[in-house]
Every structure is written in structure tokens, then in C-alpha cells.
Amino acid sequence: MSLDAIKAQLNSEFLAITGVQTAPSDLPDTPPISPDNPSILLDYQEEFLTTESVLNDRIRYTWHFLGKFLYKPIGEGAEDEEDAELEPFMKRIADKLYSTLSGNANWTLIGNLIRWTRGPVDYEGEWFRGFTFAFDIYEDVTTAFGV
């Protein structure tokens, strides 16, 4: 499986979450406008990829993703309603990552761990109410060492 295939499946799964309007396959050059939100943008953590040798013929590729959930631009809607509005999306994203992202047995979520950060999310200079969620996926790739 390739990184493009992993991203495509992740974005497809995110787009199937109730209430999510967009989950583009590539990061847009401009912030999403209000009708396109809520949006899930799939970015990378600072450490994008780690590799390690496992067994004698495999390399484990660990992809470090950072999901950005953009709910509304700062200033739209009432801030005191934010927790009640955002919490269901956190649960839906967690449910999706834990229950359906097997990658057809080619890759998997590492350690059942998702790291959440709630608060203003910056995208291309515009601030949104929302949260980020960091997670790691690995795939083991058979290879011929020494080629």
C-alpha cells in the first residue's frame, strides 16, 4: 500500500462521518469557507515518517498524521456552545479510527492512541474553532535488503 492509498482511505472514511462536509485528499491552498465546514484536513506531524527493520525481510513504515478539524471561523457562532458542538465530532472521529480503519490488513492504527488538542486551529492564516488529533499508522513492507 502506498501513502497516497492510505491518505485516500482515511479521507474517504472521514468524509463518511456524520456532519463532516469536506475531507479533501490534498491540503487546500486557501482556508475552507463556511459552507465547506466542518472540514477535516489531513496533515502530517513534524516528524512525518519513521522506519525500522522488522524481521529479516520487512521494513515498518510509520506515518505520523495530524488531523485538523475546522468547525467554524473564530467569530462565527457562540463560544459558550463550543464544547457541546465539538464533543460529538471527537467521538465520531475516534469511533471511525478505532472501528473501521483496518486498511484491509495492510496497515493499522498504532497503539490505539489518538492525541487530541482542543482550541483555535490555524489554517493558512485563518483561525477556526476546532481541534487537532494526532495519530500514527504503520505498514510493514516486504523488501530485499542489500539490493
N, C-alpha and C positions, 0 to 999 in steps of 0.2 A: 504494500500500500504506500502511496506517496503522501507527502504533506498536503498537496492540493486535494487529494481524495479525502483526507482526514478533515480538512477545513470545510470541504463541500458537505460532508455528512453532518458535521457539527452545526453549520449554518442552516441546513435543512431541518435538523431537529429543533434548533432554537426558533425558527420561523413557525414551527408547529405548536409552540407554546401559546396558550390562550392569552389574548391581549397584545401579543407582540406584533407590530405592524411591519417591521423590516429587520432583516438579518442579512446584509449584503455579503457576497462572497469575498469581496475585497474592500478594504477601508476606503470610504468616500473621501474625495479631496475637500469637501465642504461639510459642515455640520448638517445633520438631518433637520428638515423643517418640521414644524409641529404636526402636520398630518401624518408624517412618517414615524412618529413616536407613539408608543415606546419602541425603541430600537435596541438591538443587541449587536455590538460591533466586536468582532473577534480580532484582538491584537496579540502581541507577544509580551512576555515579561522581559525584563532587562537581560536576563540570561535566557536566550532563546532556545538553545539546544544543548543537551549533554549526551555524550556517548560513552558506552562501556562494553567491554568484551564479556559475553556470557557464553559459557561452554566453549567448545573448540571451533565452532563454525558459525557463531552468531554475534552480531553487534546489536546492542539495545540502544535505540534512539529514543530519547526522552524529550518531548516537545513541551515547552513551558508557555502556556497560553494565559492571556489576560482578557477576560470578557468585560466589556463596558456596557452597562445597562443605562440608557439615556431615557428618562421618563418625560420630563418637561424642562424647557429652558428655565433657568432661575428667573423668578419674577412672574411666572405663569402659575396660577393656582395658589391655594393657601398652604403655607409651610406647615401649619399645625396638623394638616391631614396627611403629611408625607409618610409617616410610619405606617399608617393604616393602608395607604395606597401601594407602598413599595413591598411590604412584607409578603403578600401573596405571590409576587413575581419571584422573590427569593426562593420561596418554597417550590414553585413550578420549575425553576431552573435546576434546583437541587434534585427534585424528583426526576427530571429529564436526564441529568448527568448520571445519577445513580441507577436508574432503571432501564434505560434504553440504549445507552451508548456503549455497546459491546464491540462495535467496529467489525462485526462479523468474525470475531475471534482473532482478528489481525492486530488489534491494538486495544488498550484498556486504560481506564482512569487509574492513576497510581494512588495507592494507599487510601482510597475512599476519602480523600481530603480536598475540600474546597475552602479557600481562604477569602473571606468577604471583607470589604471596606465600604461603609456607607457614608455618603456625604456628597458634596458637589463634585461632579466629574467634568473635567476639561476635555473638550474635543475640538481641535483646530481653533483654539482661542475663544470658544463659546462655552459657557458653563451651564451644566444641566443638573437638575435634581436626579439622583440615581445612586448607583453603587457599582463597584467593580467586584469581580470574582476571579481569583487566580486558581488554576488547576493544571495538572501535569498529565500527559498521556504518553504511554510508551508503546513502542512496537519493536519486536525482535525481528531482525532481518538476517537471513542466512547469507553467508558470504564465504568466499575462498580467501583466507589470509595468505599474504605473500605473493599475490598476483600483481 
